[in-house]
Amino acid sequence: MATTKRIEERIAAMARELAEEELGDVDDSNALSWLDAVETRAVEISDMIAAEMVRQKAATRPAEEDESICPQCGKLGRYQGQHERPLITRRGPTTITEPKYYCPCCRKDFFPDDQGDRC
């Protein structure tokens, strides 16, 4: 996905604001250098931003159907509501909300986005 000029400008503005607030007095006592400490803190902040973006996008999923196909047996499962679960992303841990279904044939819950990994 190409980065647009608008996104680059928004990132630059947010980075300036966060740098002023979060990188003002960086503790470099446990780092290789002051710049190493700055980079480490910047990476921590970017990881938090990425995890929050994933969490927010997952929360905007459209309403689910009353039934979904069980990935294990192929029969219809019944919608059991939304379920929060921890998720480890490439940028760190976050929590997402996802639809949970129950398969009366397998007598197990399943989550369609897992493609059968949890049934």
C-alpha positions in Angstrom: 0.0 0.0 0.0 1.5 3.3 -1.0 1.8 6.0 1.6 0.0 9.1 0.6 1.2 12.7 1.1 -1.7 13.3 3.5 -0.8 10.4 5.7 2.9 11.5 5.7 1.9 15.0 6.8 -0.4 13.6 9.6 2.4 11.3 10.8 4.9 14.2 10.8 2.6 16.4 12.9 1.8 13.6 15.3 5.5 12.7 15.6 6.4 16.3 16.4 3.8 16.5 19.1 4.7 13.1 20.7 8.5 13.9 20.4 7.9 17.1 22.4 5.8 15.4 25.0 7.5 12.0 25.3 11.1 12.4 24.2 11.9 15.6 26.0 14.0 14.1 28.9 15.0 10.7 27.7 16.7 8.5 30.3 19.8 7.1 28.5 21.4 5.6 31.6 20.6 2.0 30.4 21.1 2.7 26.7 24.2 2.5 24.4 23.8 6.2 23.8 21.3 9.1 24.0 20.2 8.4 20.4 19.7 4.7 21.2 17.4 5.7 24.1 15.5 8.0 21.8 15.0 5.4 19.2 14.0 2.7 21.7 11.3 5.0 23.1 10.1 6.0 19.6 9.8 2.3 18.7 7.8 1.6 21.9 5.4 4.5 21.0 5.0 3.3 17.4 4.2 -0.2 18.6 1.5 1.2 20.9 0.0 3.2 18.0 0.0 0.1 15.7 -1.7 -2.1 18.3 -4.3 0.6 19.0 -5.1 1.0 15.3 -5.6 -2.8 15.0 -7.8 -2.8 18.1 -9.9 0.1 16.8 -10.3 -1.3 13.3 -11.4 -4.7 14.7 -14.0 -2.9 16.9 -15.6 -1.4 13.8 -16.5 -4.8 12.3 -20.1 -4.8 11.0 -22.9 -6.7 12.9 -22.6 -10.4 12.5 -25.2 -12.9 11.2 -27.2 -15.0 13.5 -25.5 -18.1 12.1 -22.1 -19.0 10.7 -20.6 -22.1 9.2 -18.5 -24.2 11.6 -15.0 -24.5 10.2 -14.7 -28.0 11.6 -17.9 -29.8 10.6 -19.5 -27.4 8.1 -22.8 -27.2 10.0 -24.5 -23.9 11.2 -23.3 -22.4 14.4 -25.3 -19.9 16.5 -24.2 -16.4 17.2 -23.3 -16.1 20.9 -22.4 -12.4 21.0 -19.2 -10.4 21.0 -16.1 -11.8 22.8 -13.0 -10.0 23.9 -9.7 -11.7 23.5 -6.0 -10.8 23.7 -4.2 -10.7 20.3 -0.5 -10.7 19.7 0.2 -8.5 16.7 3.5 -8.1 14.9 3.8 -4.8 16.9 2.8 -6.1 20.3 -0.3 -7.2 22.3 -3.7 -5.7 22.0 -7.3 -6.8 22.8 -9.9 -7.2 20.0 -13.7 -7.8 20.1 -14.9 -10.5 17.7 -18.1 -12.5 17.1 -18.3 -15.9 18.9 -20.5 -18.8 17.6 -21.5 -22.1 19.1 -21.6 -25.3 17.0 -24.2 -27.7 18.5 -22.8 -30.6 16.5 -19.1 -30.1 17.7 -20.3 -28.7 21.0 -17.6 -26.0 20.8 -17.4 -22.3 20.3 -15.7 -21.0 17.2 -14.5 -17.7 15.8 -14.9 -17.3 12.0 -11.8 -15.2 11.7 -9.7 -18.0 13.0 -10.5 -20.2 10.0 -11.1 -23.2 12.3 -8.0 -22.9 14.5 -10.1 -22.8 17.7 -13.0 -25.2 17.1 
